[in-house]
């Protein structure tokens, strides 16, 4: 994976972690629990976030913890950057993140009515504001360009 990982001891990285463990505490605590449940999976640091590669087909971001599908032992880069974008939203919204992004994102992904609507209208999962924003924020933060 060719990415630009900052030094984990950089001021920016330390500030990111501090903000996630304070301002983003509710989602970071949930993410830490999920991280512990998947402690035997492969993990790596990514721009201050702790990434877990798991065998599920989708990703999730909770504070500084990101969980992404593994494709042949490597992260799906699009999903990785998208989920990193959600960590930026967590920094922006703090404790309101779970209510304004987390819950709507899960509902938009999981509710059969929304899945049916997307299938019948051709609407992209990433077309709603909170998902589109995660794509933009992730691409900008990581420097990886997306089409």
HELIX and SHEET records of a PDB file:
HELIX    1   1 UNK A   11  UNK A   22  1                                  12    
HELIX    2   2 UNK A   25  UNK A   37  1                                  13    
HELIX    3   3 UNK A   77  UNK A   93  1                                  17    
HELIX    4   4 UNK A   94  UNK A   96  5                                   3    
HELIX    5   5 UNK A   97  UNK A   97  1                                   1    
HELIX    6   6 UNK A   98  UNK A  102  3                                   5    
HELIX    7   7 UNK A  103  UNK A  110  1                                   8    
HELIX    8   8 UNK A  112  UNK A  121  1                                  10    
HELIX    9   9 UNK A  125  UNK A  127  5                                   3    
HELIX   10  10 UNK A  129  UNK A  142  1                                  14    
SHEET    1   A 4 UNK A  42  UNK A  46  0                                        
SHEET    2   A 4 UNK A  49  UNK A  54 -1                                        
SHEET    3   A 4 UNK A  65  UNK A  71  1                                        
SHEET    4   A 4 UNK A  60  UNK A  62 -1                                        
SHEET    1   B 4 UNK A  42  UNK A  46  0                                        
SHEET    2   B 4 UNK A  49  UNK A  54 -1                                        
SHEET    3   B 4 UNK A  65  UNK A  71  1                                        
SHEET    4   B 4 UNK A  74  UNK A  75 -1                                        
END                                                                             
